[in-house]
Amino acid sequence: MTKYLLIYENGDLSSAPTHFSAHREAWNTFVQRGVLIMIGPVVSSPVFGALAVFTTREDAEAFAKSDPFVIHGVVSRWSVAEWKEALTS
């Protein structure tokens, strides 16, 4: 089954706490619609960014374009990649 990965690269993380509530509200809207499956930071050193898994490319792009983290520079760059799910439960 095809899914779409939204890939975020970190920008100015110092402003993340200021915009986190609005960011969470934005993602909850997509979760409630059933189009956002997972979201979270990539934990590495140094921290790279975050990933989110969507059911459609259109929803992944719509989320990124409206996400307060993107709008306010917490995310410096984003992209969407098609992902072919090979193993399901």
C-alpha positions as CSV (number, residue, x, y, z in Angstrom):
1,M,0.0,0.0,0.0
2,T,1.3,3.4,-0.9
3,K,1.9,6.1,1.8
4,Y,3.5,9.5,1.7
5,L,6.4,10.6,3.9
6,L,6.5,14.3,4.8
7,I,10.2,15.0,5.6
8,Y,11.1,18.0,7.6
9,E,14.6,19.6,8.0
10,N,15.2,21.6,11.1
11,G,15.3,25.4,10.9
12,D,15.2,27.8,13.9
13,L,14.4,25.4,16.8
14,S,14.5,28.1,19.3
15,S,11.0,29.2,18.3
16,A,9.6,25.7,18.4
17,P,8.1,26.0,21.9
18,T,6.3,29.2,20.9
19,H,4.6,27.5,18.0
20,F,4.2,23.9,19.3
21,S,0.5,24.2,20.4
22,A,-0.6,25.5,17.0
23,H,1.6,22.8,15.3
24,R,-0.1,20.1,17.5
25,E,-3.6,21.5,16.7
26,A,-2.7,21.4,13.0
27,W,-1.6,17.7,13.1
28,N,-4.7,16.7,15.2
29,T,-7.0,18.1,12.5
30,F,-5.3,15.7,10.0
31,V,-5.4,12.8,12.4
32,Q,-9.1,13.3,13.0
33,R,-9.7,13.3,9.2
34,G,-7.8,9.9,9.1
35,V,-5.1,11.0,6.7
36,L,-2.2,11.4,9.1
37,I,-1.0,8.1,10.5
38,M,2.2,9.0,12.4
39,I,4.3,12.0,13.2
40,G,7.4,12.7,15.2
41,P,11.0,13.9,15.4
42,V,13.9,12.0,14.0
43,V,16.1,11.5,17.1
44,S,19.8,11.6,16.1
45,S,22.8,13.7,16.7
46,P,22.5,16.3,15.5
47,V,18.7,16.2,15.2
48,F,17.7,16.1,11.6
49,G,14.1,17.0,11.6
50,A,10.9,15.0,11.6
51,L,8.8,12.6,9.6
52,A,5.1,12.2,9.1
53,V,3.2,9.5,7.3
54,F,0.1,10.5,5.3
55,T,-2.4,8.5,3.2
56,T,-2.2,11.0,0.3
57,R,0.4,13.3,-1.2
58,E,-2.1,16.1,-1.3
59,D,-2.8,15.9,2.4
60,A,1.0,15.8,3.2
61,E,1.5,18.9,1.1
62,A,-1.5,20.7,2.5
63,F,-0.3,20.0,6.1
64,A,3.2,21.3,5.3
65,K,1.9,24.5,3.6
66,S,-0.3,25.3,6.6
67,D,1.9,24.1,9.5
68,P,2.9,26.8,11.9
69,F,6.4,25.2,12.2
70,V,6.9,25.8,8.4
71,I,5.3,29.2,8.4
72,H,7.5,30.4,11.3
73,G,10.8,28.9,10.3
74,V,11.0,26.1,12.8
75,V,11.3,23.9,9.6
76,S,13.8,25.1,7.1
77,R,12.8,22.8,4.3
78,W,10.2,20.0,3.6
79,S,9.6,17.4,0.9
80,V,7.2,14.6,0.2
81,A,8.3,11.1,-0.8
82,E,6.2,8.2,-2.0
83,W,6.7,5.2,0.2
84,K,5.7,1.6,-0.7
85,E,4.7,-0.2,2.5
86,A,6.0,-3.7,2.3
87,L,5.2,-5.2,5.7
88,T,1.9,-4.7,7.4
89,S,0.6,-6.2,10.6
